[in-house]
Amino acid sequence: YFLMTSGEDSYVKFWDIRKKDLPIKVLNDFTNTVLCARFNKFHDQLILCSGNDGSLTLYRAISTSSAPILNPALISGGDAGQGKREEDGPVKTFDEHDDSVYSISWSDQNAWIFASLSYSGHVIVNPVPSKEKYRILL
């Protein structure tokens, strides 16, 4: 039931379409217009955001995920049912483009691969960092 929006206000907002009055989460780490934002189809806690400054940022958005990660290392008091959620935040910023990044896309075949397209026509393919991949899988 979540919808994600981005725009010229430099915010990425997550909405619950059943309660449209206020966004449930706002990412405001951007200094320029956010041109594109995409959920990972397989692991919806991974979000890609691109901007007109040539940057591409991979975010972990556990709070809006359908499958939150519980870290056993954060379990308090030894009670296995009391795991704490990991924090939302940027995983990595990719600054390989010289121009605005107008389009981003997750691979349909591999959950850990994505591509970005800049205004100049350059396409760059990147993987999700191994540390983040194993954080989700293990």
Backbone hydrogen bonds, N-H to C=O, Kabsch-Sander energy under -0.5 kcal/mol:
donor,donor_aa,acceptor,acceptor_aa,energy
3,L,15,W,-2.2
5,T,13,K,-2.7
7,G,11,Y,-0.9
10,S,7,G,-1.6
12,V,27,L,-2.0
13,K,5,T,-2.5
13,K,11,Y,-0.5
14,F,25,K,-2.7
15,W,3,L,-3.3
16,D,19,K,-0.6
17,I,1,Y,-2.5
17,I,15,W,-0.7
19,K,16,D,-2.0
24,I,14,F,-2.5
25,K,14,F,-1.2
27,L,12,V,-3.2
28,N,26,V,-0.6
30,F,10,S,-0.6
34,V,7,G,-1.9
35,L,33,T,-0.8
35,L,50,S,-1.6
36,C,50,S,-1.3
38,R,48,L,-2.4
40,N,46,L,-1.9
46,L,43,H,-2.3
47,I,45,Q,-0.6
47,I,59,Y,-2.3
48,L,38,R,-2.7
49,C,57,T,-2.3
50,S,36,C,-2.7
51,G,55,S,-2.0
52,N,33,T,-1.6
54,G,51,G,-1.2
56,L,94,F,-1.9
57,T,49,C,-3.1
58,L,92,K,-3.0
59,Y,47,I,-3.4
59,Y,57,T,-0.5
60,R,89,G,-3.0
61,A,45,Q,-3.4
61,A,59,Y,-0.6
64,T,61,A,-1.0
65,S,62,I,-1.6
71,N,69,I,-0.6
71,N,84,K,-1.3
74,L,71,N,-1.9
75,I,72,P,-1.3
76,S,82,Q,-0.8
79,D,76,S,-1.4
80,A,78,G,-0.8
82,Q,79,D,-2.1
84,K,71,N,-0.5
86,E,69,I,-1.0
89,G,60,R,-2.5
91,V,58,L,-3.6
92,K,58,L,-1.3
94,F,56,L,-3.8
95,D,93,T,-0.6
97,H,54,G,-0.8
101,V,51,G,-2.3
102,Y,100,S,-0.9
102,Y,117,L,-1.4
103,S,117,L,-1.6
105,S,115,A,-2.3
107,S,113,I,-2.6
113,I,110,N,-1.4
114,F,126,N,-2.5
115,A,105,S,-2.7
116,S,124,I,-2.2
117,L,103,S,-2.8
118,S,122,H,-2.2
119,Y,100,S,-2.4
121,G,118,S,-1.9
124,I,116,S,-2.3
126,N,114,F,-2.8
128,V,112,W,-2.5
132,E,129,P,-0.6
133,K,129,P,-2.2
134,Y,130,S,-2.8
135,R,131,K,-1.4
136,I,132,E,-1.7
137,L,133,K,-2.2
138,L,134,Y,-2.5
